[in-house]
Amino acid sequence: MANRFIGSLAVKSVEQRQVILMLAFGFFMGVFIATYQVTADSLFLNKLGQHLDKAFLVAGALGIVTTYLFSTFQNWIKFSTLVMGSVALIFAFTIGVYWSLHSGHPEWEDIMMFTMYCMSGPITAVLLLSYWGIFGRLFNFRQSKRIIGWIDTGQLIAAIVATFSIPFTAALVPDTSSYLLVCASSMLIMFVLLIVIYSMFNLSKNNPREFSSAVRKGSRIVKIFRDPYILLLSSFLLVSMVVFVLNQYTFQELVKQQYSDQRELTNFYAFFTGAVYGLSLIMQTFVNNKIISNYGLRITLFILPIVVGFFALASVVAGGIFGFDKIASPTGFIYFFLFISLSRLFNWTIRDSLENPVFKLFFIPLDSSMRFSIQSRVEGLVNESARFVAGLLIFGFALVPWFSVIHIMVIVLVLVALYFVVVNRLYGGYRSKIRQKLESSDLQQDKLEKGFKVVTSKLESMLSIPSASKAVFSFKLLEKLMRRFCLRA
């Protein structure tokens, strides 16, 4: 059954085991991420929602630390060892939080809920870096192009199943924190799958010792960010992530007002998150390839700011006309909450299902020897730094007495305008980088042709020397070289 399904996706027989294992790994990773997000968000917002601004700031700082450590260790230890260590630490953290909430001291409860919420983003970032890092090392470039569009289908399906199961298991699992056991079980299975993957297949560029000292020096943070193109990649991710976090904060600020009951909040979050993953699956399956092939990369990156800008403008207009306070203007609050929810829904969906996969294509023109290191730093460290910047903005806004959530949507509109500028510059840098790559390829070809002439001249000169064995060897080698050269020509 599984082989028939994999075969229908145009996967070659030699790749089937790798694909099945990656789908399984992604499935349990999806169970963990979706269940952990719903559990952490609902518990925190219900009990500690008044500290939401501080939580965003701390989450950004923790994200910077975790992704920096991940990218640093990537240059010193095997990637396979790093991923297994990360999964083991996440498993231990999850079990530790569950034990603290159920068997620890009562005064620890608030601290553990706060920590659990703040670690949601960093843990997700590390897991995604691990997943795509394994994928990039398990498959070559040609294989990756063929299967990258659907390889994380297992993750999406698992997330949909996990989130929609939460409301229907309320009678069996009355305590929301008990879902952490599901998270821990998923991490344990992922650890076992990693052992199977590493024992069956060799990962390319797994050991940092395979790279020369020049490559390791060239992939240092200071060296990387001297490249204007990498600065453009980072600028795009900065704007995208700040918009995403501001949208998330506004949405969660309203959700905690709308749902005061713990179980209602958990169920709403489960259905909402499930809807996000469901739409993401539909987009990846039926929409993404058509959009990219028909409109190209630049227009594809314009879709998210257009949609988010529309709903942000609608929320500002609705809030300005009808009001957005739940007590003073309940009808206006409903309209405002509706537009904010739609903005959050499509921002999350389009960013995960369309923008992020397209953004990965912009790393292709980079030097292949340093691409993994650069990509992990940009998608990890820069992404979490952007989360920290957004957290600083939110924390600063919270100190202003007259500042409210509607003003955040005004800031989102300003960032949407900046979005278009950054996308245009990034696309221009991408085309320039591709051009440089092609020109360097031509230069490399010239060097090869010059080297070919030198070698053939040397071999031709050896044909006339007295030694018969050397003459025969030179003739046979020259014959092979000329045959190869004629075939390439």
C-alpha positions as CSV (number, residue, x, y, z in Angstrom):
1,M,0.0,0.0,0.0
2,A,2.7,2.4,1.0
3,N,4.9,1.4,-2.0
4,R,1.9,2.0,-4.3
5,F,1.3,5.4,-2.9
6,I,5.0,6.4,-3.1
7,G,5.1,5.0,-6.7
8,S,2.2,7.2,-7.7
9,L,4.3,10.2,-6.7
10,A,7.0,9.5,-9.4
11,V,9.5,8.3,-6.8
12,K,12.2,6.0,-8.1
13,S,12.5,2.6,-6.4
14,V,15.9,3.4,-5.0
15,E,14.5,6.4,-3.2
16,Q,11.4,4.8,-1.7
17,R,12.9,3.8,1.6
18,Q,14.3,7.3,2.1
19,V,11.0,8.9,1.2
20,I,9.0,6.6,3.5
21,L,11.3,7.3,6.4
22,M,11.2,11.1,5.9
23,L,7.4,11.1,5.6
24,A,7.2,9.1,8.9
25,F,9.7,11.4,10.6
26,G,7.7,14.4,9.3
27,F,4.5,12.9,10.5
28,F,5.5,12.6,14.1
29,M,7.2,16.0,14.0
30,G,3.9,17.4,12.8
31,V,2.1,15.7,15.7
32,F,4.6,17.2,18.1
33,I,4.5,20.8,16.7
34,A,0.8,21.0,16.4
35,T,0.0,19.5,19.8
36,Y,2.7,21.4,21.6
37,Q,1.5,24.7,20.0
38,V,-2.1,24.2,21.0
39,T,-1.2,23.1,24.5
40,A,1.3,25.8,25.2
41,D,-0.8,28.7,23.8
42,S,-4.1,27.7,25.4
43,L,-2.5,27.1,28.9
44,F,-0.5,30.3,28.8
45,L,-3.2,32.6,27.5
46,N,-5.8,31.3,29.9
47,K,-3.6,31.8,33.0
48,L,-0.8,34.2,32.2
49,G,-2.3,36.2,29.3
50,Q,-1.5,39.5,31.0
51,H,2.2,38.7,30.4
52,L,1.9,38.2,26.7
53,D,4.1,41.2,25.7
54,K,6.9,39.9,28.0
55,A,6.6,36.4,26.7
56,F,7.1,37.6,23.1
57,L,10.3,39.4,24.1
58,V,11.7,36.4,26.0
59,A,10.7,34.0,23.2
60,G,12.7,36.0,20.8
61,A,15.8,36.0,23.0
62,L,15.5,32.3,23.6
63,G,15.1,31.8,19.8
64,I,18.4,33.6,19.1
65,V,20.3,31.6,21.7
66,T,19.0,28.2,20.5
67,T,19.4,28.8,16.8
68,Y,22.9,30.3,17.4
69,L,24.0,27.3,19.3
70,F,22.5,25.0,16.7
71,S,24.3,26.7,13.8
72,T,27.5,26.9,15.8
73,F,27.6,23.2,16.7
74,Q,26.8,22.4,13.1
75,N,30.3,23.5,12.2
76,W,32.0,21.4,14.9
77,I,30.1,18.1,15.2
78,K,28.3,15.7,12.8
79,F,24.9,17.0,11.7
80,S,23.4,13.6,12.6
81,T,24.7,13.8,16.1
82,L,23.5,17.4,16.5
83,V,19.9,16.4,15.4
84,M,19.8,13.4,17.7
85,G,21.0,15.5,20.6
86,S,18.4,18.2,19.8
87,V,15.6,15.7,19.7
88,A,16.7,14.1,23.0
89,L,16.9,17.5,24.7
90,I,13.4,18.5,23.4
91,F,12.1,15.1,24.7
92,A,13.7,15.7,28.1
93,F,12.3,19.3,28.2
94,T,8.8,18.1,27.4
95,I,8.8,15.4,30.1
96,G,10.3,17.9,32.6
97,V,7.4,20.4,31.9
98,Y,4.8,17.7,32.3
99,W,6.3,16.5,35.5
100,S,6.6,20.0,36.9
101,L,2.9,20.8,36.1
102,H,1.6,17.5,37.6
103,S,4.1,16.6,40.4
104,G,6.2,19.6,41.0
105,H,5.8,22.4,43.5
106,P,2.7,24.6,42.8
107,E,4.9,27.8,42.7
108,W,6.7,26.3,39.7
109,E,3.5,26.1,37.6
110,D,3.4,29.7,36.4
111,I,7.2,29.6,35.6
112,M,6.9,26.3,33.6
113,M,3.8,27.6,31.7
114,F,5.7,30.8,30.8
115,T,8.8,28.8,29.7
116,M,6.7,26.3,27.8
117,Y,5.1,29.1,25.8
118,C,8.3,30.9,25.2
119,M,10.1,27.8,23.9
120,S,7.4,27.0,21.3
121,G,9.0,29.1,18.6
122,P,12.7,28.0,19.3
123,I,11.7,24.3,19.5
124,T,9.8,24.6,16.2
125,A,12.8,26.4,14.5
126,V,15.3,23.7,15.6
127,L,13.0,20.9,14.5
128,L,12.5,22.5,11.1
129,L,16.2,23.1,10.7
130,S,16.8,19.5,11.6
131,Y,14.2,18.1,9.2
132,W,15.2,20.1,6.2
133,G,18.9,19.6,7.0
134,I,18.4,15.8,6.9
135,F,16.4,16.2,3.7
136,G,19.1,18.2,2.0
137,R,21.8,15.7,3.0
138,L,19.8,12.6,2.2
139,F,18.8,13.6,-1.4
140,N,20.8,15.2,-4.2
141,F,19.8,18.3,-6.0
142,R,17.9,16.5,-8.8
143,Q,16.0,14.4,-6.3
144,S,15.2,17.4,-4.1
145,K,13.7,19.3,-7.0
146,R,11.4,16.4,-7.8
147,I,10.0,15.7,-4.3
148,I,10.5,18.9,-2.2
149,G,6.9,20.0,-3.1
150,W,5.2,17.2,-1.2
151,I,7.9,15.6,1.1
152,D,6.4,17.4,4.2
153,T,2.9,16.2,3.4
154,G,3.2,13.7,6.3
155,Q,3.9,16.6,8.7
156,L,0.8,18.5,7.5
157,I,-1.5,15.4,7.7
158,A,-0.3,14.6,11.2
159,A,-0.8,18.2,12.3
160,I,-4.4,18.1,10.9
161,V,-5.2,14.8,12.6
162,A,-3.6,15.9,15.9
163,T,-5.3,19.3,16.2
164,F,-8.8,18.1,15.2
165,S,-8.5,15.2,17.6
166,I,-8.0,17.5,20.6
167,P,-11.6,18.8,20.8
168,F,-13.0,15.3,20.4
169,T,-10.9,13.9,23.2
170,A,-12.0,16.4,25.8
171,A,-13.8,13.8,27.8
172,L,-10.8,11.4,27.8
173,V,-8.2,14.2,28.4
174,P,-9.8,16.9,30.6
175,D,-6.5,18.4,31.6
176,T,-4.9,20.2,28.6
177,S,-1.4,19.7,29.9
178,S,-1.8,15.9,29.5
179,Y,-1.3,16.4,25.8
180,L,2.4,16.9,26.5
181,L,2.6,13.1,26.8
182,V,1.6,12.9,23.2
183,C,4.4,15.3,22.4
184,A,6.9,13.3,24.3
185,S,5.8,10.1,22.6
186,S,6.2,11.7,19.2
187,M,9.8,12.8,20.1
188,L,10.7,9.3,21.2
189,I,9.5,7.8,17.9
190,M,11.4,10.5,16.0
191,F,14.6,9.5,17.9
192,V,14.1,5.9,16.8
193,L,13.5,6.9,13.2
194,L,16.7,8.9,13.2
195,I,18.6,5.8,14.3
196,V,17.0,3.9,11.4
197,I,17.8,6.6,8.9
198,Y,21.4,6.9,10.0
199,S,22.0,3.2,10.0
200,M,20.6,2.7,6.5
201,F,21.8,5.7,4.6
202,N,24.8,8.0,4.4
203,L,24.2,11.7,4.8
204,S,26.3,13.9,2.4
205,K,28.2,16.7,4.0
206,N,27.4,15.3,7.4
207,N,30.8,15.7,9.0
208,P,32.1,19.3,9.2
209,R,35.7,17.9,8.9
210,E,34.8,17.2,5.3
211,F,35.0,20.9,4.6
212,S,38.3,22.8,4.3
213,S,39.3,25.4,6.8
214,A,38.6,28.1,4.2
215,V,35.0,27.0,3.9
216,R,34.5,27.0,7.7
217,K,36.0,30.4,7.9
218,G,33.9,31.6,5.0
219,S,30.7,30.4,6.8
220,R,31.3,32.4,9.9
221,I,28.6,34.9,10.9
222,V,30.7,38.0,10.4
223,K,31.9,36.8,7.0
224,I,28.5,35.7,5.8
225,F,26.7,39.0,6.4
226,R,29.3,40.9,4.4
227,D,27.6,39.5,1.3
228,P,24.9,42.0,0.0
229,Y,22.7,39.2,-1.3
230,I,22.6,37.5,2.2
231,L,21.7,40.9,3.7
232,L,18.8,41.0,1.2
233,L,17.7,37.5,2.3
234,S,18.0,38.6,5.9
235,S,16.0,41.8,5.3
236,F,13.2,39.9,3.6
237,L,13.0,37.4,6.5
238,L,13.1,40.3,9.0
239,V,10.1,42.0,7.5
240,S,8.2,38.8,7.0
241,M,8.8,37.5,10.6
242,V,8.0,40.9,12.2
243,V,4.7,41.0,10.3
244,F,4.0,37.4,11.3
245,V,4.7,38.0,15.1
246,L,2.7,41.3,15.2
247,N,-0.2,39.5,13.6
248,Q,0.1,36.6,16.1
249,Y,0.3,39.0,19.1
250,T,-2.8,40.9,18.0
251,F,-4.7,37.7,17.4
252,Q,-3.8,36.1,20.8
253,E,-4.6,39.4,22.6
254,L,-8.1,39.2,21.3
255,V,-8.5,35.4,21.7
256,K,-7.8,35.6,25.5
257,Q,-10.6,38.2,25.7
258,Q,-13.1,36.2,23.7
259,Y,-12.5,32.8,25.4
260,S,-12.1,32.9,29.2
261,D,-12.8,29.2,29.8
262,Q,-9.7,27.0,29.5
263,R,-11.4,24.2,27.5
264,E,-13.2,26.5,25.1
265,L,-9.9,28.3,24.5
266,T,-8.1,24.9,23.8
267,N,-10.8,23.7,21.5
268,F,-10.9,27.0,19.5
269,Y,-7.1,26.9,19.2
270,A,-7.2,23.3,18.0
271,F,-9.8,24.0,15.3
272,F,-8.0,27.2,14.2
273,T,-4.6,25.5,14.0
274,G,-6.2,22.5,12.2
275,A,-7.7,24.9,9.6
276,V,-4.3,26.5,9.0
277,Y,-2.7,23.1,8.4
278,G,-5.6,22.0,6.2
279,L,-5.4,25.0,4.0
280,S,-1.6,24.6,3.8
281,L,-2.1,21.0,2.6
282,I,-4.6,22.1,-0.1
283,M,-2.3,24.9,-1.2
284,Q,0.8,22.7,-1.4
285,T,-1.1,20.0,-3.3
286,F,-3.2,22.0,-5.8
287,V,-2.1,25.7,-5.8
288,N,1.6,26.3,-5.3
289,N,3.0,24.8,-8.4
290,K,0.5,26.6,-10.6
291,I,1.2,29.9,-9.0
292,I,5.0,29.6,-9.2
293,S,5.0,28.2,-12.8
294,N,2.5,30.8,-14.1
295,Y,3.6,33.9,-12.3
296,G,7.2,33.3,-11.2
297,L,9.0,33.9,-7.9
298,R,8.6,37.6,-7.5
299,I,4.8,37.7,-8.0
300,T,4.5,34.7,-5.7
301,L,6.2,36.6,-2.9
302,F,3.7,39.5,-3.4
303,I,0.7,37.3,-2.5
304,L,1.2,37.3,1.3
305,P,1.6,41.1,1.8
306,I,-1.4,41.7,-0.5
307,V,-3.6,39.4,1.5
308,V,-2.3,40.5,4.9
309,G,-2.5,44.2,3.9
310,F,-6.2,43.8,2.8
311,F,-7.3,42.2,6.1
312,A,-5.2,44.7,8.2
313,L,-6.8,47.6,6.4
314,A,-10.2,46.0,6.9
315,S,-9.6,45.6,10.6
316,V,-8.4,49.2,11.0
317,V,-11.5,50.5,9.2
318,A,-13.9,48.2,11.1
319,G,-12.3,49.1,14.4
320,G,-12.3,52.8,13.6
321,I,-15.9,52.9,12.6
322,F,-17.6,50.3,14.9
323,G,-15.0,50.2,17.8
324,F,-13.0,47.3,19.0
325,D,-13.6,47.2,22.8
326,K,-15.5,44.0,23.8
327,I,-17.4,45.8,26.6
328,A,-18.0,49.2,25.1
329,S,-18.8,48.0,21.5
330,P,-19.4,44.2,21.4
331,T,-20.6,44.3,17.8
332,G,-17.5,46.2,16.7
333,F,-15.3,43.8,18.6
334,I,-16.8,40.8,16.7
335,Y,-16.0,42.5,13.3
336,F,-12.6,43.5,14.5
337,F,-11.9,40.0,15.8
338,L,-13.1,38.4,12.6
339,F,-10.8,40.4,10.4
340,I,-7.8,39.9,12.7
341,S,-8.5,36.1,12.8
342,L,-8.7,36.0,9.0
343,S,-5.4,38.0,8.8
344,R,-3.8,35.6,11.1
345,L,-5.2,32.5,9.3
346,F,-4.0,33.6,5.9
347,N,-0.7,35.0,7.1
348,W,0.2,31.7,8.8
349,T,-1.1,29.6,6.0
350,I,0.5,31.4,3.1
351,R,3.8,31.9,4.9
352,D,4.2,28.2,5.8
353,S,2.8,26.7,2.6
354,L,4.0,29.1,-0.1
355,E,6.4,31.8,1.0
356,N,8.8,29.6,3.0
357,P,9.2,27.0,0.2
358,V,9.8,29.7,-2.4
359,F,12.2,31.5,-0.1
360,K,14.4,28.3,0.1
361,L,14.8,28.6,-3.7
362,F,16.7,31.9,-3.2
363,F,19.5,30.0,-1.5
364,I,20.3,28.0,-4.7
365,P,22.7,30.6,-6.3
366,L,24.9,30.4,-3.2
367,D,28.2,28.5,-3.1
368,S,27.2,24.8,-2.6
369,S,30.0,24.2,-0.1
370,M,28.6,26.8,2.3
371,R,24.9,26.7,1.4
372,F,23.8,24.5,4.3
373,S,25.6,26.7,6.9
374,I,24.3,29.9,5.4
375,Q,20.8,28.7,5.2
376,S,20.7,27.4,8.8
377,R,22.0,30.8,10.0
378,V,19.5,32.9,8.0
379,E,16.5,30.7,8.5
380,G,17.4,30.0,12.1
381,L,19.4,32.9,13.7
382,V,18.0,35.7,11.5
383,N,14.4,34.4,11.8
384,E,14.6,34.3,15.6
385,S,16.4,37.6,15.7
386,A,13.4,39.0,13.8
387,R,11.1,37.4,16.4
388,F,13.1,39.2,19.1
389,V,12.8,42.6,17.3
390,A,9.1,42.1,17.1
391,G,9.1,41.2,20.8
392,L,10.9,44.5,21.6
393,L,8.4,46.5,19.6
394,I,5.5,44.8,21.4
395,F,7.1,45.2,24.8
396,G,7.8,48.9,24.0
397,F,4.3,49.5,22.7
398,A,2.8,48.0,25.9
399,L,4.5,50.7,28.0
400,V,2.6,53.5,26.1
401,P,-0.7,54.1,27.9
402,W,-2.8,55.0,24.8
403,F,-1.4,52.3,22.6
404,S,-3.9,49.5,21.6
405,V,-4.1,46.5,19.3
406,I,-5.6,48.6,16.4
407,H,-2.3,50.6,16.3
408,I,-0.4,47.4,15.7
409,M,-2.4,46.8,12.5
410,V,-1.5,50.3,11.3
411,I,2.2,49.3,11.8
412,V,1.5,46.1,9.9
413,L,0.2,48.2,7.0
414,V,3.5,50.2,7.0
415,L,5.5,47.0,7.0
416,V,3.4,45.6,4.1
417,A,4.5,48.6,2.0
418,L,8.1,47.9,3.0
419,Y,7.5,44.2,2.0
420,F,7.1,45.2,-1.6
421,V,10.3,47.1,-1.7
422,V,12.3,44.3,-0.1
423,V,10.8,41.7,-2.4
424,N,11.8,43.7,-5.5
425,R,15.3,44.2,-4.3
426,L,15.6,40.5,-3.3
427,Y,14.5,39.4,-6.7
428,G,16.9,41.8,-8.4
429,G,19.7,40.4,-6.2
430,Y,18.6,36.8,-7.0
431,R,18.9,37.5,-10.8
432,S,22.2,39.2,-10.3
433,K,23.5,36.2,-8.3
434,I,22.3,33.8,-11.0
435,R,24.1,35.8,-13.6
436,Q,27.3,35.7,-11.6
437,K,27.0,32.0,-11.2
438,L,26.6,31.5,-14.9
439,E,29.6,33.8,-15.7
440,S,31.7,31.9,-13.1
441,S,30.6,28.7,-14.8
442,D,31.8,30.0,-18.2
443,L,35.1,31.0,-16.5
444,Q,35.5,27.6,-15.1
445,Q,34.8,26.1,-18.5
446,D,37.5,28.2,-20.0
447,K,39.9,27.0,-17.3
448,L,39.0,23.4,-18.1
449,E,39.5,23.9,-21.8
450,K,43.0,25.5,-21.1
451,G,43.8,22.6,-18.8
452,F,42.7,20.1,-21.5
453,K,45.0,21.7,-24.0
454,V,48.0,21.6,-21.6
455,V,47.3,17.9,-20.8
456,T,46.9,16.9,-24.5
457,S,50.0,18.8,-25.5
458,K,52.0,16.9,-22.9
459,L,50.6,13.6,-23.9
460,E,51.3,14.3,-27.6
461,S,54.9,15.1,-26.7
462,M,55.3,11.8,-24.9
463,L,54.3,9.9,-28.1
464,S,57.7,10.6,-29.6
465,I,59.8,9.5,-26.6
466,P,61.9,6.3,-26.8
467,S,60.1,4.5,-24.0
468,A,57.5,2.3,-25.7
469,S,55.4,1.8,-22.5
470,K,55.0,5.5,-21.9
471,A,54.1,6.1,-25.6
472,V,51.4,3.4,-25.5
473,F,50.1,4.7,-22.2
474,S,50.0,8.3,-23.6
475,F,48.2,7.2,-26.7
476,K,45.5,5.3,-24.9
477,L,44.9,8.1,-22.4
478,L,44.9,10.7,-25.2
479,E,42.3,8.5,-27.1
480,K,40.0,8.4,-24.1
481,L,40.3,12.2,-23.5
482,M,39.6,13.0,-27.1
483,R,36.5,10.7,-27.1
484,R,35.2,12.4,-23.9
485,F,35.9,15.8,-25.4
486,C,34.1,15.0,-28.6
487,L,31.0,13.6,-26.7
488,R,30.8,16.8,-24.6
489,A,31.1,19.0,-27.7
